[in-house]
């Protein structure tokens, strides 16, 4: 879906929120996330199961797929729906949406993904409170790991993805992640 005409944040928040794929808001523009494919959906499902089981044991917080996050500096608030987020227990509220940056945002590349928009989104995440970002590329079988103030790194076959100080104790082999999409 192409960007719609400019709307205010308040207008966007009054719009129906059941659109699939989800709608996001940045700088007055409403855009629709790209339609996921089998690879994207399989990786998203696998990671939510891994994170769910890890978080059930540790009670550190919750992992949520396709969860609307509304955050940013006054006058520049954006609304994003990462593929998966982790939010620490002490930051969870009873609100329907997260009105803050998630601790971890996971983005899985989809066919037709607008790379400039994704780079802008990740940059916004890192400048506005997201403590850790994983960008997963199913086609290249790589995971970019980014955190504010740190040099990014790209993980591939033979590497291990860990949660750092955001998800202490979480570890999974990159090979195990991408084995899920082999037919």
Secondary structure by P-SEA (a helix, b strand, c coil): ccccccccaaaaaacccccccbbbbcccbbbbcccccaaaaaaaaaaaaaaaaaaaaaccbbbbcbbbbbbccccbbbbbbccbbbbccccccccccccccccbbbbbbccccaaaaaaaaaaaaaaccccbbbbbbccccbbbbbcccbbbbbbcccbbbbbccccccbbbbcccccccccc
